[in-house]
Amino acid sequence: HLKIKSTDNDKQKDLKKKKIKAIKSKFRKRKAEMVTEKKKNNWKQFLNGGKKKLKALKNKKRSIFASPDSVDGRVGVVGSGKAMTN
């Protein structure tokens, strides 16, 4: 009903233009608020450490320079000192 028709008089056209402008303005403001809120949440998540820290702790790998478990193992050789699988 806000579509401007050729049969509308000047007063109706002006009213419809104002309503359309108001709706578009509200939409732009709401969109800007959403963007701001999203950036704010991302920043808060970054400050709290986010999810990357948790992943890094879960996937902690053993250093190749760590001392081997057995006496026969060598430092820097991955899997040394362990028996071969059959």
N, C-alpha and C positions, 0 to 999 in steps of 0.2 A: 504494500500500500504506500510505500515511500517513493516508488518510482514516479518520476516526473512525466506527466502525460501532456500531450499537446492541448487537451481540453481544459487543463488546469488554468485558473486565473493567476495573476501575479502574486497575490497574497498567499495562495496555496503553494505556489512554487517556492516562495521564500521560506515558508514554514517547513516544507519538505527538505529544502537545502540545509536549513539550520539543524533539523533532526538528524540528517545524514552526517553532517559535520560533527555533531555531538557524539554520535555513535562511533564514528571513526576515531575521534579524540579519546574516548574511553578505551577503545580497543588498543590504541597506541600506548596509552598510559599503563594499561594492564600488562601488555607485552613487555614494556620496559621494566616494570616491577618484577616480572617473572625472570627476566635476564639478570637483573640485579640480585634477586634472591638466589638464583643458581650460582652466580659468581661468589656470593657470600658463603654459601654452603660449601663450595669447592675450596675456598680459602680456609674455612674452619676445619675441613677434613685434612687439608694439607698441614695445618698447624698441629692437629692432633696426631699426626703421623700417618694417617690413612691406612690403606690395606696393604701397601707394599711392604711395610715392616713385618707384618705377620707372615707374608709369603716368604720373605728372606729368612725368617727364623725357622720355618718349616722345611725349607729346601737346603738346609745347611749341609754342605759337603765336606768331607774330610780332606785336609790339605795333603798334597803329595809329599810335602816335606815333613810330615809328622813321623815320629819314630814308629817303626813297624811293630806289630804285635808279637811276632816270634823272633827268636835269636837269629834265624837264617835270613830274615827279610832285609832288603836294602832300602835306604832312604831315597825317595824320588822315583822309585820304580813302582807303578801302580799294580797292586795284586801280588807283590812278591811275598814270599814266606807262606803263602797259602797253597794247599794241595790242589792239583788239577782235578777238574770234574770228569766223570766217566761218561 
